Amino acid sequence: MSRAREAVALLGLGVMGRALAATLLDGGRAVTVWNRSPGRDTELVERGAHRAAAARDAVLAAPVVVVCLYDHVSRCATRSSRSSSSCAAASWST
């Protein structure tokens, strides 16, 4: 029994995010991308990725979401467009 390839949304298109998105595209996945700074998704969109207008749109576009953000400040800014005095996030790194 084969398992269908699920679509993936990727937030954060720094070095790691762009590499992950490219690998997912190479593997035949439908990929939706979003980045806070415009222009980092151009090559990926040319290769077939879908550009999300907002982080929320990317998250709603796929059942699997990968977040590659630089630091606590960028995580909080991405989490909500509203001002917030606190932001909780989990970080994993190697």
Protein Blocks (a to p, Z undefined) as FASTA:
>chain_A
ZZdddddddehjafklmmmmmmmmmnopacddddfbghjlmmmmmnopacdfbfklmmmm
pcbdcdddfblmlmmmmmpmcdcfbdcdddddZZ
